[in-house]
């Protein structure tokens, strides 16, 4: 690892730190203590009020015209396809249980997103005589068989509550042969005169999110509520916080979901007519080993919309798999799998995910898929890697050339200035002069960093992809039982600060390989000396240690990817250094340029003296040429034929001569008289 690599990795570490500090899913604004306290108190009062209401058994009179429907016999109907098994009870006609048939919990038990105890859906409307009617309290009838298996085409199951021939409430469920969507159509037929005008149907959905993964802490930190506004904006209720938090949305909503690490449970309004949402989450019992978090969704739908036939909804019970979520014909639903912020998200969605899915098609082992993915990504980045290594090799030679000359300059400066150290400006100017002498740019070091910086979006994309990849869930490789969580081959009976109670062997090997790269680079580099160089060396050795603590509890698949990438990097360094970048040739080229530059400088100085003399000779020659021309013009024309122009010139010259003779005679006579 040379200086440019250290700078690049340092920038990556800084950006990761900044990301987790400022951009990780967390509340945008921290509420002040007073508001938070008030929110908690209001929530507690509402909970107490609901508990009080539930504690008081309703009488038939409380149901008004629905009192007959308040009594009956509960019967379960199972509706299933190859992916999900849904249990619907005739009491309420509401979904009670949902099992994902092709998934297991971390302890190999059947995976239920709803088990009839942890979650309950209440649908409440108001009659004209102000009766609060909860569909969950009423008994519906159905003609469906106890078990309906959907194989070839979609099937529907209807639950009906009739008041009269043309007055009824009907709940219709539709399931396709595959997929994880359950269509839900709620109809209030002929109830115009029973439903209170300008009232709302209230959907209240409390959910104790069941523990599904091995790493409870990480799963608890990721459990949250996602929602999507009708105008096209995605947002969520923070996952990190464990204390009670609540958010009110006074806009129209498209969908809302309970989002866990690898699975999502939610409801979609096809007509985008959810409104006045209240979302809340809380870790009620931090010591619980079965419940990740308590979450609650409250949504309103205009009752008149349902009466008018606009009560179409869709439930989703399924995995957080990008292509599965993308197949849900709903805007923004794929955002339920988090792949980072815009630029990183783009690389993850359109580069990493497609390559990974392609490799899944013909490689069965996910460890080998990660290995192949590493080779492909490194191969794609090899032009940038080559440019970076070439630039670093050149910088090594340049520094080797500059260092003794800079030291000599500083020594001379001290000698000429009474021991005073050269200032930054003088040093910089001399350094630029040296760069110019060898034909190099002063920004060569920065140019070496640019290829590393251009790779960073892909590095971030990989960093976001592996923790969110359900494909790695419960997939074993070598000693790792599950590539979606850390490999705890080495465990302790106690917790260590920043480390926990385990050491991930993949992370340890990754850190060792990084130190190996550093050692190899230092043996081949003489670019770091002095106080700054020593600090850089310390940083080079500190970075792998820092990454070890950071990644120790991250998925083993991620650490394995970085391990393979480091080994490929070592191979690339060896191949590029041996076959593509010859430092001796670079040094010879620089020295040749320097010699040529010296020769040109000398030639330029000699040429300057010669040119001055040449110009003098040219001036003399021009003057002589003029005189010759004048002499020729004094003579007659050819063949004795005078030229009028020439004759006039001769006369003028003769007059001039006569004048000059007269002047000489007058001066002689004056001299005689004096005598």
N, C-alpha and C positions, 0 to 999 in steps of 0.2 A: 504494500500500500504506500504510494508516494504521496507527496504533499497535496496534490490536487484531489486524490481520492479521499484523503483525510478531510479536506475542506468540503468535498461533496457529502461524505457521510456525516460530517458535523452539521452541515445544513439540513440533511435529512432528519437528524436527531432533534435539532432545534425546531424544525417544522412539525415533527411529531409532537414535541412537547407543547408547542403553541396550539396545535390542533386539539389535543386533549384538554388543554387549559381553557381555550376560548371557543372551539368549534364543535366539540363533542356534544351529542344530544343533551341539552340541559336547558333550563328555563332561560329565555332571552333576558328577562329582567327578574331579579330576585325581589319578591314582595317584601315590604317592610314588615317588621314584627307585628305591628298593630293590625295591619290588614290580614296577615296570615292568621293571627289569633282570632280575628272576627270571622274569617272564613271557616276555621275549624269549629268555632262555637255554633255558627249557623248550620254547618253540616251535622254537628252532634244533635242540635235541636230537631232538624229534619229527620235524622235517624230515630230519635226518641219518639217523634210524632208517628213515623211509620210503624215503629215497633208497637206503639200503643194501639194504633189502628188495627194491626194484625192480631194483637192480643185479644181484642174485643171481637168475638165471633159475630158474624152478620146473621141477621134474621131474614126470613123470606121477604119481609116487607122492605128491607134495604135494597132489594133488587128490582122493585117496581114491577114493570111488565115482564121482566126476565126471571121472575121468582120460580117459575116451573123449571127453567133451565138450570137453576142452582142446585138441583138434586138429580142424581143419576148414578150410573155405574161406569167406573173408569176401565178403559180397555186400551191396550197398547197395539199400535200398528208399526211394523218395521218396513222401511223403504230403503233399499240398498242397490248399489251398483258395484262395479269391481273395485272402487276406491273407498267409498264411505258407506257406513250403515247408520241410518237415522231412525230414532225411535220417537214416535209422536203419540201422545196420549189423548184419548177422547175428552178427558177433562182439560178444558182449555183449548184443545186443538193445537197446542203449541209444541214446538220441538223441545224434547226433554234430554235426550241423549244423542251424542254423536261420536262414533268410533271411526278412526282412520284404519282401514283394514290392513294396509301394507306397511304400517309403522308400529314400533314398540317403544315403550318407555325405556329409560336408561337401565332399569332393572328387569328388562325383558317381559314386561307385562303388557296387556292390550292397552293401546293408547286412546284414551277418551278425552276429547276437548270439552265435552259436557257429559257428566255422569248422572244427572238427575238430582244431585245434591249440591254441587259446587256452583251451579248457575241456574237462573230462572228468568224467563222472559215474561214480563207483565205488559199487557196492552189494555189501557184504560180509556174509556170515553165517558162523556157527560150527557145525560138525558135532559129533556126539557124541564123535568121536575127536579133537576139538580142531583140526580142519583149518579154516583160514581160506579160504573160497571167495569169490572176487570174480567176480560175474557178468560183468564186463567182460572176463574172461579166457576165458570159455566161448563155444562156438559154438552158435547156435540155428538152428532150421529154420523156414521160413515158406512158405506157399502163395500169398502175395501177389505180384502183378505187380511188376516193377521200378519202376513209377510208378503211383500211385493218385491220381487227381484227384477231389476231392469237389465235386460241383456242386449236387445237389438235396437230398440227405439225408445224414445222418452215416454215415460208413463206418469200419470197424475193420480193423486189421492185427494179426495175432497172430504172436508169435515163441515157439517152443516148444522145450524141452529135455527129452526123455523119458529116464528111467532104466529104467522098466518100464511095463507097460500102465497101471497106475494110480498111477504115480509120475512126476511131471513138474513142471517150473517153466515157467510161461507168463507172458509179458508182452504185454498187449493195449493197443493205442493206438487212441483214438477221436477223430476230427476232424469237426467240423461244417462246413457249407458256408461259413459266415462266422465271424468272431471270431478270437481269438488264443489260445484255450485248447486244450490237447491233453490229453485224458483218458488216464490211465495206471493200469492195473489189474495188480497183481503177485499171482500165485497160486503157492502152494506146496502142490500137491495130493499127498496120500499120503506126505508127508515127515515125519510125526510122529516116526517112529523114527530119522530121520537128523539132524534138527535138534536141537542141544543145548538141553535144557530151561533155561528162565529166561535165555536168551541174547537178544541184540539184533541186528537187521539194521542195519548202519551205512551211512548215506548220506554219502559224502565228495565234495564238489563244489568243487574249486578252479577259479577263473575269472580269467583275465587280461582285465580289462574293456577292450575295444577302444576306441580313440579314434573317436568318431563325429561330433564337432562341431568347428567352426572354433576356438573359444576353448578351448584345451587346459587352461589354468589354471582357468577357471571350471568346466569339466566335471570336472576332477580333484577340485576342492573339493566338488563335489556328489555324487560317486560314493560310495555307502555300502551297508550292508546294513540292510534293514528286516525286522521280524518282528512277529508278532501272537500273543499268548498265548491259550491256550484260554479263560481266564477273561475275556477281552475287553479286554486292555490292549495298546496299540500302543507300540512303541519302536524305536530304531535304534542302530546302531553309528556313531559320529560320522563325518561326512563330511570335516570340516575338516582333521583330522590326517593328515599324510603318513607319519609314522613308524609302526612296527608297533604295533598295538593288538589286544587280544583280549577277548572277553566270553563268560562261561559262563552259561548259563541252566538252572537246575535245576527247571524247571517244564514242564508240557505246553504245546506250541505248536500253533498252527493253520496258520500259513504263514511262509515266509521268502523274501526276494527280494534279488537284486542290483539295486540301484536307481541308474540313471544319470540324467543331466539330463533326458532326454526318453524313455528306454526302460527297461523292467523285464523281468528274467528271474527266474523263481521257481517254487517248488513249493508245493502246498497239500495238506494231509492232510485228506481229507473227514471222517474219523473223529476229527480233532483229536488224533491219537496220536503226534505227534512229541515227543521228550523229550531232556533232557540235551544241549542244543545248545551248540556252540562256534562262535563267529563271529570272524573276524579280517580285518583289512585292512592294506595296506601299499603305499606307493609304493616299489617295489624299485629302480627306476631313474628318478630325477627328470629325467634328460636324454632319456628315451625320448619320441619323438614319435608313437608308435603305440599305446602302452598307457597308459590313464589310471591304473589302480590294480590291484593284485592283491588279490583278495578270496576268502575261503573259507568255505563253509558245511559244518558237520558236524552231522548229526542222527541220532538213534536211533529205531528202531521195534521194538517187541517182536516177536520172530520168531513167537511163538504167535499174535499178531494176524493176521499174514500167513497162517499155516497155517489160521486160523479164517475166512479170507475177508474180512479187514478191511484189505486192502492197496490201498485205492482212493485214488488221488492225481490231481492235476491240475497240469500244467505251464502256465505263462503266459509267452508270448513276445510282447511287444507294446509299444505306446506308452503314455506317461504322460498319457493323455487322460482327463479326469474322467469323462465319460459312458461311455467304454469300460471303464474300471476299475470303475465302478459297476454295469455289466451283469454283471460276474463275480459269480456267486452265492456270494459268500464275505464273511463279516463283516469290515468294516474294510479291505477291499482297496483302496478308493478313497483311503486315506491314503497310497498310494504316490505321489500327486501332492500336493506340499506347498503349501498355500494359507494358511499362517499359523496363529496361535494362535486359540483358540475364538471370540472375538467377531469378529475379522477374518476367520477361516475361514467363519463363518456368512454374512457379507456377500458374500464371494467366491463361495461355493457357490450361494447362493439369490438373488443379485442380479446379480453381474457375469457369471458363467458362463452363466446362462440368456439374458441379453440378448445376449451375444456369440454364442451358438449360434443365436439367432433371427436375428441380422443375417447370419450365415453363409449362411442359407437363401436369401437373395435378393441379396446383394452379393458379387461375386466377388473384388474387390480388398481385401486386408486393411488397406491404408492407409486406404481409404475406410471400412472397418468401424470402425477406431480413431477416425476423425474423427466418424462417426455416434455411436459409443459415447460420445465426449466430449460431444457435444451433448445426448444423452439424460441422462447423469449430471448435467451442469450444469443441465439443465432441471429434473430432480428436486430438485436442491439449491437451486434459485432462490428458494423461499420463505425458506430459511435465509439465503441470500446477501442477499436484500432486507432482512431484519430486521437482519442484521449491518451492512450499509451505512447503513441508516436510523439505527441506534444510533450508528454512527461519525459520521454527519453531525450528529446531535444533540450528541454529545460535543465535536465541533469547535466548535459554537456555545457550548456550556456552558463550555468552556475559554477561549474568547474572552471570555466574560462574567466568568469567575472570575479570570482572570490579573491584570488591573489591580487588582481589589479585594483579591486576596491580597497583591499587592505593596504596596498602600496599608496593609493590615493589618500587614504585617511592618515597614514603615517607622514606623508609629505605635507599634508595640510596642517597637522599638529606641529611639524617642524617649522613651517613657514609662519605659523600664527601663535607661537609661544605656548604650545601644548593645548591649544583650544580645539575642541572636537568640531568636526565639520557639521554644519546645520543640515536640515533635511533638504533644503533647496539645492545647496551645493552638491550634496550626495546624489540627489535625483538627476540633476543636470549632467553630472559626470557619468552616471549609469546609463542615461539615454544616449550619451555620446558613444559609450562602449557598445551598446546595442546597435547603433547606427554603423559602427565600424565593422561589425560582423553580419550586417544585413538582416537583423532580426527585429521583430516588433517588441516594444516594451510591454505589450499586453499579451505576450506569449503564455504567461501563467494563467491568465484569465481564459484564454482560448482553450487551454487544456481542461479547465473546469466546465466549460460550456457543454461538451458531450455528456459529462456526468449529470449536469443539471437537466438536460433534455430527457434523461432516463427517469427522472424522479416521478413524473406522473404515473408511469408504469409500475414503479416500485410501490407507490402509494396504492395503486389499483390492486396489486397483489396483496398488500397489507390489509385492505378492506375486504377483498374477495374471500379469503380463506376463513375468517371468523364467521362469515355470513353464509357459507356454502353448506347447504343441507346435504349435498351429495356426499360429503365426507362423513356425515353422521353415522356412527356405529360401524365405520369401515376400518378394519384392522390392517396394520402393515408392520412387519418385523415385530418389535416388542410393544408397539402402540396398539392398544385395544380399540381406540376410537380416535381417528385423525381430526375430529372436530373439537376435541378437548386436549389438554396437556397430557403427556405420557408420564405417569407417576411411578416410574420404575424404582426410583429412590424416594422413600418417604420417611418422615420423622413423626414422633409422637407429640411434637410441640411445634409452635409457629415461630419462624424467624422473620425479623423485620424485612419488608420488601421482597421476601422470598416465599413465605407461607410454610407449609409442612411437607414440601416435596421439592425434588429437583428433576426437571425435565431433561432426559438424556439427549434428546434431539437438540434442545436449546444449548446444552452444555457442549455438544459436538460442534454445533454451529459457531459458538464463541471460540472454541479451540481452533477451528479452521480459520476464523478471522485473525486470530493471533498469529497463526502460521503464515498467513498472507503478509501480515505486518513484519514478521521476522525476515521473510524472504525479501521483501521490499527494502528493508533497512540494510541488508547485506549488499544489495546492489545499488545503494544510493548514498551519495555524499553531499546531498543538498541541504541537510539540516544541521547547522552548527550554531554556536552562540546560544544566548539565553532563549531567543525565540525558537530556535531549532530544538532545543531541549524540551521546551514546553510542548512543541508539536509532537515530539516523540512520546512524551507522557500521554498526550491526548490520543495518539494512535493506539496505545496499549489500553487506555481507559475505555475507549469506545466499545470494544467487544464485551468488557465487563458490564458496562451500563446496559448494553443490549441484552445481556444474559438476564439481568434482573427484570428488565421490562418485558421480555418475551417468555419468561419462565412459566407463566400461567396462561399463555396464549395457546391456540390449537397446535397440536404437534405437527399437523400438516403444513402450517406456516413455517415452523422452525425447520422442518425437513426440506422445504422448498429453498430456504435461505442457505441451508447446509449444502445442498446440491449446487446452488448458484455459486457459492464460495469455491467449491471444488472445481467447477467449470472455469471460474475466474483464474484459479491457479494454472489450469491447463492453458487458458488463453494467454496468460502472461508468458508462460514458457514458450509457446508456439510463436507468438508475435515477436518476442525478444530474440528467439533463435533464427527465425526464418524471414521475418518481415522488417524488423527494426534493428539496424546495425549502428550502435552508438559510435563505433570507431569511424564509420563512414560519415556520420553526422558531424563528428568533430573535425574530420579531414575537410569536409565541405566548408565548415565555418572558418577554419584556418586558411583555406584556399581563398575564400572570399576576402578575408582580412588582408592577405598578401596582395591580392589584386587591387584592393582598395588603396593600399599603401603605394603601389606602383602608379595607379591613376593619379594619386595626389602629387607624386613627384613629377610625373609627366605634365600635369597641369601647371606646376610652378615653372618648369623649364619652358614650356610653351608660352608662358606669359612674357618672359624676357625676350625671346626670339620674335614674338609678335610685335613688341614695341620697336625693336630695331627694324623689322620689316616695314612697319608703317612709316618710319623715318625715311627709309630708302625710297619707298613709293612716293612720298611727298617730293623728295629731291628729283626723282625721275619726272614727275608731273611738271615741276618748274622748268626743267631743262627742255621738256617737250614744247612748252609754251615759247621759250626763247627761240628754239629752232623754227617754230612756225612763224614767228615774227620775222626772223632772218629771211625766210623764204618769201614772205610777203613783200620785203623790201626790193627784191629783184624784179625785172620785167617779165611780161607774159611770154609764153612760148612763141617761137618764130619771129621775134622782134615786134610783135603786134602788141602795143600797150593796152593795158586794161584801164578804162577810165577811172574805176574805183581805185585801182592800184596807183595810177598817175597822181590822183588827188592826194593819196597817202604819201607819195614820194615828195610832192611839192611841200606838203606840210612838214615833212621831215627835213627837207633842204632848208626851208625857212628857219626851222629850229636850229640847224647847224650854223647858218649864217649869223643868226642871233648869238649863238654861243661864241663864234669867232670874234664878233664885234665886242662882246663883253671882255674877252681875254685881252684884246688890243687896248681897250680903255683902261684896264687895270694896270698894264705895263707902263702906259704914259703917265699915269698917276704916280707910280713908283719912281720914275725918273725925275719928275718935278720935285718930289720930297727930297731926293738926293741933292 
